[in-house]
Amino acid sequence: MTKRKKYSKEFKLDAIALVVEQNYSQAEASRNLGVNPNMLGRWIKEADNEDGHAFRGNGKLTPEQEEIRNLKAQVKRLEMEREILKKATVFFAKETK
């Protein structure tokens, strides 16, 4: 079984630059680099769609995803704090009677 090749972000950006900036065809650039033409096309599409956040690597989140994760953690913490305050209110209400 063959091991899957991993390409660095710099390699991908250089490959995209060959097509976009130096006007190589996708087929010619992929042949010269030893990359599948479909893969090079996918890299170009991803670079266009991601607004500078393309090729983050495994497990790295976009700023929007990171913000969502932080906000969810904050909501969870605030809900726990609210529950503690509810229980404290009930406790002190019993104490004053």
C-alpha positions in Angstrom: 0.0 0.0 0.0 1.4 3.4 -0.9 1.8 6.1 1.6 -0.1 9.3 0.9 2.2 12.2 0.0 1.9 15.4 2.1 2.8 18.7 0.5 3.8 21.8 2.5 1.8 25.0 2.3 4.8 26.7 0.6 4.8 24.0 -2.1 1.1 24.4 -2.7 1.3 28.2 -2.9 4.3 28.0 -5.3 2.4 25.5 -7.5 -0.6 27.8 -7.6 1.6 30.8 -8.4 2.9 28.9 -11.5 -0.7 28.7 -12.9 -2.1 32.0 -11.7 0.9 34.4 -12.0 3.2 32.7 -14.5 0.4 31.6 -16.9 1.3 27.9 -17.0 -1.5 25.6 -17.8 -2.7 23.3 -14.9 -1.6 20.2 -16.9 1.8 21.6 -17.6 2.5 22.8 -14.1 1.2 19.5 -12.6 3.4 17.5 -15.0 6.5 19.5 -14.1 5.8 19.2 -10.4 4.8 15.6 -10.4 1.4 16.3 -9.0 -2.0 15.1 -10.2 -3.8 17.8 -12.3 -7.0 17.4 -10.3 -5.1 18.0 -7.0 -3.6 21.2 -8.4 -7.0 22.3 -9.5 -8.4 21.6 -6.0 -5.5 23.6 -4.5 -6.3 26.6 -6.7 -10.0 26.4 -5.9 -9.3 26.2 -2.1 -6.9 29.1 -2.3 -9.6 31.2 -4.0 -12.4 30.2 -1.6 -10.6 30.5 1.7 -9.6 34.2 1.6 -6.0 33.7 2.8 -6.8 30.9 5.2 -6.1 28.1 2.8 -3.9 25.1 3.7 -4.1 25.6 7.5 -3.1 22.0 8.2 -4.7 19.3 10.3 -6.6 20.5 13.3 -6.0 24.2 12.7 -9.2 26.3 12.8 -10.1 29.3 10.8 -10.6 32.5 12.9 -14.4 32.1 12.6 -14.2 28.5 13.9 -11.9 29.5 16.7 -14.3 32.3 17.7 -17.3 29.9 17.7 -15.4 27.5 19.9 -14.5 30.2 22.4 -18.1 31.6 22.4 -19.5 28.1 23.1 -17.1 27.7 26.0 -18.1 31.0 27.4 -21.8 30.2 27.1 -21.2 26.9 28.9 -19.3 28.7 31.7 -22.0 31.4 32.0 -24.8 28.7 32.2 -22.9 27.0 35.0 -22.5 30.3 36.9 -26.2 31.0 36.5 -27.1 27.5 37.9 -24.8 28.2 40.9 -26.5 31.5 41.5 -30.0 29.9 41.4 -29.0 27.3 43.9 -27.4 29.9 46.2 -30.6 32.0 46.0 -32.7 29.0 47.0 -30.2 28.2 49.8 -30.2 31.7 51.3 -34.0 32.1 50.9 -34.4 29.0 53.2 -31.9 30.4 55.7 -33.9 33.7 56.1 -37.2 31.9 56.9 
